[in-house]
Amino acid sequence: MKRKAIKIGWSQTNITPVKPTLMEGQMYMRCSQYVHDPLTATALALDNGEEQAIFVSMDMTEVPVHAFGRLREALAAEGILFERITFNVTHTHNSSSFYKDFMRAENEEVYDPTILPKFDFPEDMLCGVAGQNFFVERIKDLIVTAWKRRAPGGISCAHDYAAVAFNRRPQFGTEEGLETVMYGDCSGKDFIRYESGTDTAVELLYTWNEDRELTGVVCNVPCPSQVYELHCFLSADYWGPARDAIREKLNKNVYVLPLCGAAGDLAPVDLTWYSKTNKKALLDWGGQTKEVLRNFDMTLICQGIGDRISEAVLRGCKTAKNVIDDRPVFQHRVLTMELPIRRVSEEEYLAAKKEVREIHGRFSPEHPMEMADLVKAFEPQGVILRYRQQKEKPMYGFSCHILRLGNAAIATNPFELYHEFAQRIKARAQAEQVFIVQLSNGIGGYLPTKAAVHGGSYSSKPASTMCGPEGGDELVEKTLEFMDRLWG
């Protein structure tokens, strides 16, 4: 059968709010004080008359599922299939959900609202319905523009490397064995090793027009953009300088679409290097109760990461430009997966209830919690909410997009996926190259490994995970099964 010619459309928009906005990414409440650099959303539309796919990448912390209903309605009039859109985020911790407090509702399900911390926000703050209106208008126009710009072109892929991510889960020797401390201080004699390794691979997809001119690049980097986290300014983090560096090296008009690869246990900060000069800061950093000034130049780190990513993009482009395919195999399947949620025991539930009672006994409307108190109360809250959830809905359902573009496969998931699971998929897949895209089309929490659950610490406990290691194993097998069908 003759393959269909592919059409490609790009668009980019600024999603930086002009007013103060509620920020996400840390457990303590933050309102943006200023804009460090712009927040960007980018869309890539692919269509060959039989299949279509639209990728939307946003400089945000989590996918704004609150806006899906309105976006679906707005795009239906344009003939765009909402089910063929993949929304993903770079996972900067210096952005907004453009809606409401992302934790307050859960807090009030467990704790008396009268004892929760009080916050004074600016009167002109962009949040709630106004925030959603802002977001929906920008993203709808972005998608429609990319779709209308579709024109004949071609694609090519490359695989390269860039040192961006480091493991953020060091392990320390105790009398009971090894204990993991996320963002722990590695400068002491009790530091033994990191819980797992890291991933320096960069998967690259290039798009070209009919004249063989580069129009855009998709960069799949397994690392969240979290150098600037904990601070009260808006920023795209390292993706800001990365986009600038890519355009400087290749083409000032080229579009750049970041896809965050599996990185639940990874971060862009080398704890081995920075622990010696940040011993106190690391304690505050792990506590996530306030803004933390750390002893390193964050801007310089972001610029360095941007340079390294751009160098990988440039190297990949030198080979990719020689293998442009304007009629690639193009298949797109949207699957509904269900994984068992991570359960808590009756004993864990009763212990959490006891802790919550003790917390209620320490506070009152006249003496409410401070932010540090609420952060400490996060884990028992999570256990109680999970106990309730597992009785009502023991499975977590989500949409998973599986695509074939030429010899490359793309697979999405809604988790902060520990990179071990992605390595298994990449190694075993029939596809020559695999793009794993986490934090897509949903909010699934961390998906940890068995080693992480055994090691403990944040990102491996029930409060911060929707599914457990067994769910990760099942995700690997189901993803491979559906992906390999496209090569059958």
C-alpha positions in Angstrom: 0.0 0.0 0.0 1.3 3.4 -0.9 2.0 5.6 2.1 0.3 8.9 2.5 2.2 12.2 2.4 2.5 13.9 5.8 1.5 17.4 6.5 3.1 19.4 9.4 1.9 22.5 11.2 3.6 24.4 14.1 2.6 27.2 16.5 3.9 28.8 19.6 2.3 31.2 22.1 3.1 33.0 25.3 1.2 31.7 28.4 2.9 34.1 30.9 0.2 35.7 33.1 0.4 39.5 33.3 -0.9 39.4 36.9 0.3 37.6 40.0 -0.8 34.0 39.9 -0.8 31.0 42.3 2.2 28.8 41.6 2.6 25.0 41.7 5.4 22.5 42.3 6.1 22.9 46.0 3.8 22.0 48.9 4.0 25.5 50.4 1.7 28.2 48.9 3.5 30.6 46.5 2.2 33.6 44.6 4.3 34.8 41.7 6.1 38.1 42.4 7.6 38.7 39.0 8.5 37.1 35.6 12.0 35.8 35.3 11.5 34.6 31.7 8.4 33.8 29.6 6.3 30.7 29.8 5.7 29.1 26.4 3.3 26.6 24.9 4.1 25.0 21.6 2.0 22.8 19.3 2.9 20.4 16.5 0.2 19.1 14.2 0.7 16.0 12.1 -1.8 14.7 9.5 -1.7 12.4 6.5 -5.4 12.3 5.7 -5.9 9.0 7.6 -4.2 9.7 10.9 -3.7 12.8 12.9 -1.8 13.8 16.0 -1.3 17.1 17.8 1.4 17.5 20.5 1.0 20.4 22.9 3.9 21.1 25.2 3.6 23.7 28.0 5.9 25.3 30.5 3.8 24.2 33.4 4.0 21.9 36.4 1.1 19.6 35.6 -1.4 19.1 32.8 -4.5 21.4 33.4 -7.1 18.7 33.1 -9.6 21.2 34.6 -9.7 22.9 31.2 -10.2 19.8 29.0 -14.0 20.1 28.9 -13.9 23.6 27.5 -11.1 22.9 25.2 -12.9 19.9 23.7 -16.0 22.1 23.0 -13.9 24.9 21.5 -11.9 22.6 19.2 -14.9 20.5 18.0 -16.1 23.4 15.9 -12.7 23.4 14.1 -12.9 19.7 13.1 -10.0 18.8 15.4 -10.3 15.5 17.2 -9.6 16.2 20.9 -8.8 12.5 21.5 -5.8 12.8 19.2 -4.2 15.6 21.2 -1.4 14.9 23.6 -1.0 17.5 26.3 2.3 17.4 28.2 4.3 19.7 30.5 8.0 20.4 31.0 7.3 20.2 34.8 8.8 23.5 35.7 8.1 24.3 39.3 7.8 28.0 38.5 4.5 28.1 36.7 0.8 27.9 37.4 -2.2 25.6 36.7 -4.2 28.8 35.8 -7.0 27.8 38.0 -7.4 27.3 41.7 -5.4 26.1 44.7 -4.2 22.6 43.7 -4.0 21.2 47.3 -6.5 23.1 49.4 -9.5 20.8 48.5 -7.6 17.7 49.6 -6.4 19.4 52.8 -10.0 20.2 53.8 -11.1 16.6 53.2 -8.9 15.6 56.2 -8.3 18.6 58.3 -10.7 21.1 59.8 -10.7 24.1 57.5 -10.6 26.5 60.4 -7.1 25.3 61.5 -5.5 25.4 58.0 -3.0 28.2 57.3 -4.4 31.5 56.2 -3.1 33.2 53.1 -3.4 36.8 51.9 -3.2 37.0 48.1 -3.2 40.1 45.9 -6.7 41.3 44.9 -5.7 41.2 41.2 -4.4 37.7 41.3 -5.1 35.5 38.2 -6.8 32.3 39.4 -10.1 30.5 39.4 -12.4 31.1 36.4 -10.3 34.1 35.2 -7.2 31.9 35.1 -9.0 29.1 33.3 -10.3 31.6 30.7 -6.8 32.9 30.1 -5.4 29.5 29.6 -8.2 28.1 27.4 -8.2 31.1 25.0 -4.4 30.9 24.5 -4.2 27.1 24.1 -7.3 26.9 21.8 -5.8 29.5 19.5 -2.4 27.7 19.6 -3.9 24.4 18.6 -6.1 25.9 15.9 -3.2 27.8 14.4 -0.9 24.8 14.2 -3.7 22.8 12.6 -4.4 25.4 10.0 -0.7 25.8 9.2 -0.4 22.1 8.1 1.6 21.9 4.9 3.5 19.1 3.1 6.8 18.3 4.6 8.9 15.5 6.0 10.4 14.1 9.3 13.6 12.5 10.4 14.9 11.3 13.8 18.1 11.1 15.7 19.4 9.8 19.0 22.0 11.7 21.0 23.1 12.5 24.5 23.3 15.4 26.9 24.2 15.6 30.6 21.0 17.1 32.0 19.6 14.8 34.7 21.1 13.5 37.9 19.6 11.1 40.4 17.9 13.0 43.2 17.5 10.0 45.6 20.8 9.5 47.5 21.0 6.6 50.0 22.6 6.7 53.5 23.8 4.0 55.8 21.8 3.4 59.0 21.7 0.6 61.6 18.7 -0.8 59.8 20.3 -0.7 56.3 20.1 1.8 53.5 17.7 4.8 53.7 16.8 7.1 50.9 16.4 10.8 51.4 15.2 12.8 48.4 17.6 15.7 47.9 19.7 14.4 50.8 23.1 15.9 51.8 25.7 13.7 50.2 28.7 15.3 51.9 28.6 13.3 55.1 30.3 9.9 55.8 26.9 8.1 55.9 26.3 8.7 52.2 26.6 5.4 50.3 25.3 5.7 46.8 22.3 6.8 44.7 19.3 4.6 44.6 19.5 4.2 40.8 21.3 5.7 37.9 20.3 8.4 35.4 19.5 8.8 31.7 21.5 11.1 29.4 19.7 10.1 26.2 18.0 12.7 24.0 15.5 11.5 21.5 15.0 13.9 18.6 12.4 14.4 15.9 13.0 17.0 13.2 10.4 18.4 10.8 11.2 19.9 7.4 9.2 21.8 4.7 9.1 20.8 1.0 12.3 22.7 0.3 14.1 20.6 2.9 14.3 23.6 5.3 14.2 22.8 9.0 10.9 23.9 10.6 11.0 22.4 14.1 12.5 19.9 16.5 11.0 17.7 19.1 13.3 17.2 22.1 12.6 14.3 24.4 14.8 14.9 27.5 14.3 12.7 30.6 14.6 15.5 33.2 12.1 17.9 34.7 12.9 21.6 34.4 13.4 22.3 38.1 16.6 24.3 38.6 14.7 27.4 39.8 12.2 25.5 42.0 11.2 26.9 45.4 11.4 30.5 44.3 8.5 33.0 43.7 9.1 34.0 40.1 7.7 32.6 36.9 10.2 30.8 34.6 10.5 28.1 31.9 13.6 27.1 33.8 16.3 25.5 31.6 14.0 25.3 28.6 14.2 29.0 28.1 17.9 29.1 27.4 17.7 25.7 25.6 15.2 27.1 23.1 17.4 30.2 22.6 20.5 28.1 22.1 18.8 25.7 19.6 17.6 28.7 17.5 21.0 30.4 17.6 22.7 27.2 16.3 20.1 26.1 13.8 17.5 28.7 12.7 16.1 31.7 14.6 12.6 30.7 13.3 12.7 27.0 14.2 10.0 25.7 16.6 11.1 23.7 19.7 8.8 21.3 21.4 10.1 19.8 24.7 8.8 16.4 25.8 9.7 15.4 29.3 11.0 11.8 29.4 10.7 9.4 32.3 12.3 11.2 35.3 10.4 10.6 38.5 13.7 10.0 40.3 15.8 12.5 38.3 16.5 16.2 38.6 18.9 18.8 36.9 21.0 19.3 40.0 24.2 17.3 40.8 23.9 16.6 44.6 27.4 15.1 44.7 28.8 18.5 43.6 26.5 20.8 45.5 26.1 19.1 48.8 29.3 20.5 50.3 28.3 24.1 49.9 24.5 23.6 50.5 24.3 21.6 53.7 21.7 23.9 55.4 19.9 24.7 52.2 19.4 21.0 51.4 17.5 20.5 54.7 15.2 23.4 53.9 14.9 22.2 50.3 13.7 18.8 51.4 11.2 20.4 53.8 9.5 22.4 51.0 8.1 24.9 53.4 9.6 28.2 52.2 11.7 29.8 49.5 15.3 28.5 49.8 18.4 30.4 48.7 21.0 27.8 47.5 24.6 28.4 47.0 24.9 28.0 43.2 24.2 30.2 40.2 20.9 28.9 38.9 21.0 31.0 35.8 24.4 29.7 34.9 23.2 26.1 35.4 20.2 26.7 33.1 22.4 28.2 30.5 24.8 25.3 30.6 22.0 22.8 30.3 20.6 24.8 27.4 23.9 24.7 25.6 24.3 20.9 26.1 20.8 20.2 24.8 21.4 22.5 21.8 24.7 20.7 21.0 22.9 17.3 21.0 20.2 18.8 18.7 22.9 20.2 16.3 24.7 16.9 16.2 21.5 15.0 15.5 20.5 17.4 12.8 23.7 16.7 10.8 22.6 13.1 10.3 18.8 13.6 10.3 18.9 16.0 7.4 20.1 13.2 5.2 17.2 10.8 5.9 14.1 12.9 5.5 10.9 10.9 5.0 7.9 12.7 3.5 5.7 9.6 3.5 6.5 7.9 6.9 4.5 5.1 8.4 2.1 7.0 10.6 -0.1 5.2 13.1 -1.7 6.7 16.2 -3.6 4.6 18.8 -5.3 6.1 21.9 -5.8 3.4 24.6 -7.5 3.4 27.9 -5.3 1.7 30.5 -6.2 0.8 34.1 -3.6 0.1 36.7 -4.3 -0.9 40.3 -3.9 1.9 42.7 -1.3 1.6 45.5 -3.1 0.3 48.6 -2.5 1.1 52.2 -3.1 -1.3 55.0 -5.6 -1.1 57.9 -2.7 -0.6 60.2 -1.3 2.3 58.2 -4.7 3.9 58.0 -5.2 3.7 61.8 -1.8 5.1 62.5 -2.5 8.0 60.1 -5.9 8.7 61.8 -4.1 8.8 65.2 -1.5 11.3 63.8 -4.3 13.5 62.3 -6.1 13.5 65.7 -2.9 14.6 67.4 -2.5 17.4 64.8 -6.0 18.6 65.4 -5.3 18.7 69.1 -2.3 21.0 68.6 -4.2 23.7 66.6 -7.3 25.8 66.7 -9.0 28.6 64.8 -7.2 31.0 67.1 -3.9 29.1 66.6 -4.0 27.7 63.1 -1.3 25.7 61.3 1.6 27.4 59.7 2.8 26.2 56.2 5.5 24.1 57.7 2.9 22.3 59.9 0.7 21.6 56.9 3.6 20.2 54.9 4.5 17.8 57.7 0.8 16.7 57.8 0.9 15.8 54.1 1.8 12.1 54.6 -0.9 11.1 57.0 -3.4 13.0 54.9 -2.3 11.0 51.9 -2.7 7.7 53.7 -6.3 8.6 54.8 -7.3 9.8 51.3 -5.8 6.6 49.7 -7.7 4.4 52.2 -10.9 6.0 51.2 -10.1 5.9 47.5 -9.2 2.2 47.5 -12.6 1.3 48.9 -14.4 3.2 46.2 -12.3 3.0 43.1 -9.4 0.5 43.3 -8.2 1.1 39.7 -6.7 4.2 38.1 -7.7 4.8 34.5 -6.0 7.0 32.0 -5.4 7.5 28.3 -2.2 6.4 26.8 -1.1 7.5 23.3 1.0 5.1 21.2 2.3 6.4 17.9 4.5 5.1 15.1 6.3 7.7 13.0 8.6 5.9 10.6 10.9 3.7 12.6 10.2 5.7 15.9 7.6 5.1 18.5 6.1 7.5 21.0 4.4 6.4 24.2 2.8 8.7 26.7 1.8 8.2 30.4 0.4 10.6 33.1 3.0 9.7 35.8 6.2 11.1 37.1 7.7 7.8 35.9 10.9 6.4 37.4 13.3 6.1 34.6 13.9 2.4 35.1 10.5 1.6 33.6 11.3 3.7 30.5 14.6 1.9 30.1 12.8 -1.4 30.0 10.5 -0.2 27.3 13.2 1.3 25.2 15.4 -1.8 25.4 12.7 -4.3 24.6 10.6 -2.5 21.9 10.7 -3.5 18.3 10.8 0.2 17.4 14.3 1.4 16.4 13.8 4.5 18.6 11.4 5.2 21.5 10.2 8.5 22.9 8.7 8.1 26.4 6.6 11.1 27.4 5.6 11.4 31.1 3.1 13.8 32.6 0.8 13.6 29.6 -3.0 14.0 29.6 -3.5 13.4 33.3 -2.0 13.7 36.8 -0.9 10.2 38.0 1.6 11.2 40.7 5.0 9.4 41.0 5.3 5.8 39.8 8.1 4.4 41.9 10.2 1.2 41.7 10.4 -1.5 44.3 13.8 -0.1 45.4 12.3 3.3 45.9 9.4 2.0 48.0 11.9 0.1 50.1 14.2 3.2 50.4 11.4 5.5 51.5 11.2 9.3 51.3 9.1 11.6 49.3 8.1 10.4 45.7 7.8 6.8 46.9 5.2 7.0 49.6 1.4 6.6 49.2 0.8 10.4 49.6 2.8 11.2 46.5 2.0 8.0 44.4 -1.1 6.9 42.7 0.2 3.4 41.7 3.0 1.2 43.0 5.8 -0.8 41.5 3.5 -3.5 40.3 1.6 -0.9 38.4 4.9 0.2 36.8 5.6 -3.4 35.7 2.1 -3.6 34.2 2.6 -0.3 32.4 5.8 -1.6 30.8 4.2 -4.7 29.5 1.0 -3.1 28.2 2.9 -0.3 26.5 5.2 -2.8 24.8 2.3 -5.0 23.8 0.4 -2.1 22.1 3.5 -0.5 20.7 4.8 -3.8 19.1 1.4 -4.2 17.4 2.3 -1.2 15.2 5.3 -3.2 14.0 3.4 -6.5 13.5 
